[in-house]
């Protein structure tokens, strides 16, 4: 199995965790719910303060009278006012809204932290598994090369009468066993590789 090293393609473990957090639905949802709870808290808290309202108006009037006498009258004016409103009997309801919003903020913060810890743990496990599998794969590649070299020598010895058929057969079995382990470690590399790709959101289903 031949795959590019994730350390080259995806920078490092910190980048992987950051990308995984950004693309994880549970983490994004917890963060969004926390921000919405903050907005609810701000709205509820604003009800504790008096509300000031103002109004401003401008008027223009004109009148005239005939009957041989021209009389006209023009009048303009500006008026305005300011009102201060405060609900003295709704304090308990507002306090309840504030407390509920604050609890939601704390609850979603905990969910966010738990989600972050879970994602980081999963990425670390997959990353370590990937690195360990790569090392095993390199080791098994060497074992296969050595087993194949031993088989070649055993075959020559067998042809020259310096090795028995049983020894030659054992050399063949050793190659098969080495190649089987090589294949299995390759599967492990693939498994962790795609697990990391899935976690960081770069694995797109076709």
Residue frames relative to the residue before (quaternion, step in Angstrom):
aa qw qx qy qz dx dy dz
X 1.0000 0.0000 0.0000 0.0000 0.00 0.00 0.00
X 0.0586 -0.8092 0.5846 0.0013 3.55 -0.73 1.02
X 0.1089 0.7895 -0.5908 0.1259 3.56 -0.59 1.22
X 0.5366 -0.6068 0.4597 0.3640 3.58 -1.11 0.53
X 0.5286 -0.6282 0.4700 0.3239 3.55 -1.11 0.69
X 0.4663 -0.7011 0.4685 0.2675 3.57 -0.79 1.05
X 0.5860 0.5869 -0.3788 0.4107 3.59 1.09 -0.57
X 0.6743 0.4514 -0.2956 0.5041 3.59 1.17 -0.46
X 0.7201 0.4666 -0.2557 0.4454 3.55 0.91 -0.91
X 0.8148 0.2182 -0.0786 0.5314 3.56 0.93 -0.91
X 0.6121 -0.6145 0.3235 0.3782 3.56 1.10 0.81
X 0.7077 -0.4190 0.3259 0.4663 3.62 -0.13 -1.21
X 0.7523 -0.4171 0.2711 0.4320 3.53 -1.33 0.09
X 0.6354 0.5327 -0.3364 0.4465 3.61 1.01 -0.73
X 0.6384 0.5073 -0.3194 0.4829 3.57 1.04 -0.77
X 0.6363 0.5378 -0.3223 0.4494 3.57 0.98 -0.84
X 0.6623 0.4927 -0.3048 0.4751 3.58 0.95 -0.88
X 0.6480 0.5288 -0.3170 0.4473 3.59 0.95 -0.87
X 0.6767 0.4753 -0.2870 0.4835 3.57 0.93 -0.88
X 0.6415 0.5286 -0.3240 0.4518 3.57 1.03 -0.75
X 0.6353 0.5125 -0.3232 0.4790 3.58 1.04 -0.74
X 0.6636 0.5260 -0.3020 0.4379 3.56 0.93 -0.93
X 0.7726 0.3621 -0.1758 0.4910 3.59 1.04 -0.75
X 0.5435 0.6219 -0.4096 0.3874 3.60 1.24 0.03
X 0.4720 -0.7191 0.4381 0.2611 3.56 -0.68 1.14
X 0.6703 0.5089 -0.3111 0.4416 3.61 0.87 -0.89
X 0.6657 0.4989 -0.3046 0.4639 3.56 0.98 -0.87
X 0.6567 0.5071 -0.3069 0.4663 3.59 0.94 -0.90
X 0.6595 0.5121 -0.3070 0.4568 3.60 0.97 -0.87
X 0.6489 0.5121 -0.3187 0.4638 3.60 0.96 -0.84
X 0.6523 0.5091 -0.3083 0.4694 3.56 1.00 -0.81
X 0.6520 0.5098 -0.3098 0.4681 3.59 1.00 -0.84
X 0.6574 0.5057 -0.3074 0.4666 3.59 0.95 -0.86
X 0.6219 0.5342 -0.3398 0.4609 3.57 1.06 -0.70
X 0.6659 0.4945 -0.3045 0.4683 3.60 0.93 -0.87
X 0.6376 0.5135 -0.3262 0.4727 3.60 1.06 -0.74
X 0.6354 0.5175 -0.3247 0.4723 3.58 1.05 -0.76
X 0.6172 0.5341 -0.3405 0.4667 3.59 1.07 -0.68
X 0.6454 0.5124 -0.3139 0.4715 3.56 1.03 -0.81
X 0.6391 0.5135 -0.3213 0.4740 3.59 1.01 -0.82
X 0.6280 0.5350 -0.3286 0.4598 3.57 1.04 -0.78
X 0.6606 0.5090 -0.3058 0.4593 3.59 0.91 -0.89
X 0.6520 0.5116 -0.3122 0.4643 3.58 0.99 -0.86
X 0.6784 0.4871 -0.2899 0.4673 3.57 0.91 -0.96
X 0.6667 0.5143 -0.3011 0.4476 3.57 0.96 -0.86
X 0.6185 0.5612 -0.3467 0.4270 3.57 1.10 -0.65
X 0.6041 0.5755 -0.3551 0.4215 3.61 1.19 -0.48
X 0.5583 0.6059 -0.3896 0.4117 3.59 1.25 -0.19
X 0.7051 0.4469 -0.2503 0.4905 3.56 1.20 -0.39
X 0.5714 -0.5999 0.4243 0.3655 3.62 -1.10 0.60
X 0.3590 -0.7185 0.5610 0.2001 3.54 -1.25 0.62
X 0.1692 -0.7832 0.5939 0.0725 3.56 -0.76 1.06
X 0.0193 -0.7875 0.6158 -0.0148 3.56 -0.84 1.03
X 0.1096 -0.7992 0.5891 0.0475 3.56 -1.11 0.62
X 0.0794 -0.7786 0.6182 0.0724 3.53 -1.24 0.41
X 0.0810 -0.7776 0.6235 0.0098 3.54 -1.17 0.66
X 0.0093 0.8046 -0.5928 0.0321 3.59 -0.88 0.94
X 0.1843 -0.7614 0.6159 0.0834 3.52 -1.24 0.62
X 0.0829 -0.8247 0.5594 0.0077 3.61 -0.81 1.03
X 0.0641 -0.7698 0.6349 0.0127 3.57 -1.19 0.72
X 0.0420 0.8022 -0.5935 0.0498 3.61 -0.81 1.01
X 0.0655 -0.7883 0.6118 0.0064 3.58 -1.20 0.68
X 0.0525 0.7885 -0.6114 0.0419 3.59 -0.95 0.83
X 0.0232 -0.7880 0.6153 0.0003 3.63 -1.17 0.66
X 0.1614 -0.7845 0.5947 0.0690 3.61 -1.22 0.57
X 0.3230 -0.7658 0.5297 0.1695 3.61 -0.90 0.93
X 0.4648 0.6936 -0.4915 0.2474 3.60 -0.73 -1.19
X 0.7440 -0.4150 0.2206 0.4749 3.60 0.90 0.88
X 0.7375 0.3127 -0.2019 0.5636 3.51 1.22 -0.31
X 0.2383 -0.7681 0.5783 0.1372 3.52 -0.73 1.01
X 0.0369 0.7821 -0.6175 0.0759 3.49 -0.64 1.18
X 0.0406 0.7986 -0.5996 0.0345 3.57 -0.77 0.87
X 0.0707 -0.7880 0.6114 0.0128 3.51 -1.18 0.62
X 0.0570 -0.7862 0.6153 0.0045 3.57 -0.73 1.05
X 0.0125 0.8022 -0.5962 0.0297 3.54 -0.99 0.83
X 0.0384 -0.7785 0.6262 0.0166 3.55 -0.99 0.81
X 0.0698 0.8196 -0.5666 0.0487 3.53 -1.15 0.48
X 0.2066 -0.7482 0.6185 0.1220 3.53 -1.20 0.57
X 0.0176 0.7933 -0.6079 0.0295 3.55 -0.96 0.91
X 0.0422 0.8069 -0.5869 0.0520 3.55 -1.11 0.56
X 0.0670 -0.8028 0.5916 0.0336 3.52 -1.28 0.19
X 0.2275 -0.7491 0.6084 0.1298 3.54 -1.27 0.46
X 0.1147 -0.7969 0.5916 0.0420 3.58 -0.92 0.99
X 0.1721 -0.7617 0.6185 0.0868 3.56 -1.08 0.77
X 0.0402 -0.8194 0.5711 -0.0275 3.58 -0.54 1.22
X 0.0972 0.7799 -0.6130 0.0807 3.55 -0.95 0.87
X 0.2991 -0.7716 0.5416 0.1479 3.55 -0.71 1.15
X 0.2420 -0.8160 0.5138 0.1077 3.56 -0.34 1.25
X 0.7421 0.4391 -0.2095 0.4611 3.58 1.18 -0.51
X 0.6398 0.5323 -0.3249 0.4492 3.59 1.23 0.30
X 0.3172 0.8042 -0.4605 0.2013 3.55 1.28 0.27
X 0.6620 0.5164 -0.3146 0.4428 3.60 0.95 -0.86
X 0.6450 0.5208 -0.3172 0.4607 3.57 1.01 -0.83
X 0.6546 0.5057 -0.3045 0.4723 3.56 0.97 -0.88
X 0.6420 0.5253 -0.3218 0.4564 3.58 0.97 -0.85
X 0.6380 0.5253 -0.3199 0.4633 3.57 1.02 -0.82
X 0.6493 0.5146 -0.3113 0.4655 3.58 0.98 -0.86
X 0.6518 0.5120 -0.3073 0.4675 3.56 0.99 -0.86
X 0.6632 0.5064 -0.3036 0.4600 3.59 0.92 -0.92
X 0.6560 0.5109 -0.3108 0.4606 3.59 0.96 -0.87
X 0.6572 0.5022 -0.3088 0.4696 3.57 0.95 -0.86
X 0.6476 0.5188 -0.3152 0.4606 3.57 1.01 -0.79
X 0.6370 0.5195 -0.3173 0.4730 3.59 1.05 -0.77
X 0.6364 0.5250 -0.3199 0.4660 3.57 1.05 -0.78
X 0.6197 0.5365 -0.3364 0.4637 3.58 1.03 -0.80
X 0.6887 0.4815 -0.2793 0.4645 3.57 0.85 -1.00
X 0.6509 0.5296 -0.3135 0.4445 3.58 0.98 -0.90
X 0.7044 0.4517 -0.2662 0.4785 3.58 0.89 -0.92
X 0.5833 0.5518 -0.3738 0.4644 3.58 1.16 -0.47
X 0.6493 0.5060 -0.3080 0.4770 3.58 1.05 -0.80
X 0.6396 0.5167 -0.3175 0.4724 3.57 1.03 -0.83
X 0.6344 0.5332 -0.3172 0.4612 3.55 1.05 -0.82
X 0.6694 0.4970 -0.2974 0.4653 3.59 0.93 -0.91
X 0.6561 0.5109 -0.3123 0.4593 3.58 0.96 -0.88
X 0.6458 0.5158 -0.3110 0.4693 3.55 1.00 -0.87
X 0.6448 0.5258 -0.3141 0.4573 3.57 1.00 -0.86
X 0.6607 0.5043 -0.3049 0.4649 3.59 0.96 -0.88
X 0.6538 0.5195 -0.3108 0.4539 3.58 0.97 -0.87
X 0.6649 0.5002 -0.2990 0.4672 3.57 0.93 -0.93
X 0.6555 0.5092 -0.3134 0.4612 3.58 0.90 -0.92
X 0.6436 0.5200 -0.3216 0.4603 3.59 0.98 -0.85
X 0.6699 0.5056 -0.2987 0.4543 3.59 0.90 -0.96
X 0.6555 0.5016 -0.3141 0.4691 3.58 0.98 -0.84
X 0.6448 0.5194 -0.3223 0.4588 3.60 0.93 -0.88
X 0.6625 0.5077 -0.3098 0.4554 3.59 0.90 -0.92
X 0.6847 0.4755 -0.2890 0.4708 3.58 0.89 -0.93
X 0.6422 0.5271 -0.3199 0.4554 3.58 1.02 -0.82
X 0.6747 0.4815 -0.2916 0.4773 3.58 0.90 -0.93
X 0.6404 0.5209 -0.3208 0.4644 3.57 1.03 -0.79
X 0.6423 0.5249 -0.3165 0.4602 3.54 1.04 -0.80
X 0.6757 0.4947 -0.2933 0.4612 3.57 0.89 -0.95
X 0.6573 0.5045 -0.3077 0.4677 3.59 0.98 -0.88
X 0.6561 0.5120 -0.3093 0.4601 3.59 1.00 -0.84
X 0.6147 0.5384 -0.3454 0.4615 3.57 1.07 -0.68
X 0.6511 0.5074 -0.3109 0.4711 3.58 0.98 -0.86
X 0.6491 0.5107 -0.3110 0.4703 3.55 1.00 -0.85
X 0.6357 0.5386 -0.3257 0.4468 3.56 1.00 -0.84
X 0.6471 0.5104 -0.3126 0.4723 3.57 0.98 -0.84
X 0.6503 0.5148 -0.3079 0.4661 3.54 1.02 -0.84
X 0.6773 0.4863 -0.2932 0.4677 3.58 0.94 -0.90
X 0.5842 0.5609 -0.3724 0.4533 3.59 1.11 -0.58
X 0.6556 0.4986 -0.3037 0.4790 3.57 1.02 -0.81
X 0.6378 0.5304 -0.3256 0.4538 3.58 1.02 -0.82
X 0.6384 0.5193 -0.3238 0.4668 3.58 1.01 -0.79
X 0.6518 0.5153 -0.3150 0.4586 3.57 0.93 -0.90
X 0.6672 0.4913 -0.2983 0.4739 3.59 0.97 -0.85
X 0.6562 0.5099 -0.3151 0.4585 3.59 0.98 -0.86
X 0.6524 0.5064 -0.3153 0.4674 3.58 1.01 -0.77
X 0.6327 0.5169 -0.3243 0.4768 3.57 1.07 -0.74
X 0.6482 0.5095 -0.3094 0.4738 3.58 1.03 -0.84
X 0.6347 0.5264 -0.3316 0.4583 3.57 1.05 -0.75
X 0.6396 0.5270 -0.3244 0.4561 3.57 0.98 -0.84
X 0.6730 0.4803 -0.2950 0.4789 3.58 0.94 -0.86
X 0.6491 0.5176 -0.3222 0.4549 3.57 1.01 -0.81
X 0.6262 0.5390 -0.3318 0.4553 3.55 1.06 -0.76
X 0.6574 0.4965 -0.3073 0.4763 3.57 0.96 -0.87
X 0.6512 0.5114 -0.3093 0.4677 3.58 0.98 -0.85
X 0.6422 0.5278 -0.3211 0.4537 3.56 1.02 -0.81
X 0.6538 0.5077 -0.3049 0.4710 3.56 1.01 -0.87
X 0.7124 0.4379 -0.2491 0.4885 3.58 1.08 -0.72
X 0.5221 -0.6614 0.3937 0.3674 3.54 1.32 0.02
X 0.5264 0.6448 -0.4046 0.3786 3.58 1.24 0.30
X 0.7506 0.2515 -0.1785 0.5844 3.59 1.29 0.00
X 0.4638 -0.6808 0.4935 0.2791 3.55 -1.09 0.69
X 0.6637 -0.4901 0.3923 0.4068 3.52 -1.35 0.27
X 0.6246 0.5450 -0.3290 0.4524 3.57 1.09 -0.73
X 0.6543 0.5041 -0.3046 0.4743 3.59 0.99 -0.83
X 0.6439 0.5094 -0.3173 0.4747 3.56 1.04 -0.81
X 0.6434 0.5180 -0.3132 0.4686 3.58 1.02 -0.84
X 0.6443 0.5214 -0.3232 0.4567 3.60 0.97 -0.79
X 0.6259 0.5272 -0.3350 0.4670 3.59 1.06 -0.72
X 0.6346 0.5174 -0.3255 0.4729 3.58 1.08 -0.73
X 0.6441 0.5180 -0.3106 0.4695 3.58 0.99 -0.86
X 0.6278 0.5456 -0.3338 0.4435 3.58 1.01 -0.80
X 0.6388 0.5118 -0.3224 0.4755 3.59 1.03 -0.77
X 0.6509 0.5177 -0.3148 0.4575 3.58 0.94 -0.90
X 0.6626 0.5044 -0.3010 0.4647 3.59 0.94 -0.90
X 0.6564 0.5076 -0.3099 0.4642 3.58 0.96 -0.86
X 0.6710 0.4889 -0.2987 0.4707 3.59 0.95 -0.84
X 0.6121 0.5423 -0.3443 0.4612 3.62 1.11 -0.66
X 0.6619 0.4855 -0.2987 0.4868 3.57 0.97 -0.87
X 0.6186 0.5428 -0.3326 0.4605 3.55 1.05 -0.76
X 0.6572 0.5095 -0.2976 0.4689 3.58 0.99 -0.86
X 0.6686 0.5087 -0.2998 0.4520 3.57 0.95 -0.91
X 0.6591 0.4809 -0.3179 0.4830 3.60 0.96 -0.77
X 0.6031 0.5494 -0.3525 0.4585 3.58 1.13 -0.59
X 0.6325 0.5181 -0.3193 0.4791 3.57 1.06 -0.75
X 0.6346 0.5257 -0.3243 0.4645 3.59 1.04 -0.78
X 0.6184 0.5336 -0.3354 0.4694 3.58 1.03 -0.79
X 0.6611 0.5105 -0.2978 0.4622 3.57 0.93 -0.95
X 0.6379 0.5489 -0.3216 0.4339 3.54 0.95 -0.94
X 0.7304 0.4229 -0.2454 0.4770 3.60 0.74 -1.03
X 0.5882 0.5766 -0.3632 0.4355 3.57 1.10 -0.67
X 0.7381 0.4067 -0.2367 0.4835 3.58 0.78 -1.01
X 0.5597 0.5725 -0.3878 0.4568 3.57 1.20 -0.41
X 0.6651 0.4868 -0.2948 0.4835 3.58 0.97 -0.86
X 0.6362 0.5241 -0.3259 0.4630 3.57 1.02 -0.82
X 0.6569 0.5042 -0.3062 0.4696 3.58 1.02 -0.78
X 0.6627 0.5262 -0.3038 0.4376 3.56 0.94 -0.89
X 0.7559 0.3721 -0.2199 0.4918 3.59 0.93 -0.82
X 0.5750 -0.6622 0.3504 0.3287 3.57 1.26 0.28
X 0.5632 0.6172 -0.3909 0.3861 3.61 1.20 0.20
X 0.5644 0.5489 -0.3987 0.4704 3.57 1.30 0.10
X 0.0735 -0.8147 0.5752 -0.0066 3.57 -0.33 1.26
X 0.3639 -0.7361 0.5304 0.2110 3.53 -0.74 1.09
X 0.3415 -0.7444 0.5382 0.1992 3.57 -0.95 0.90
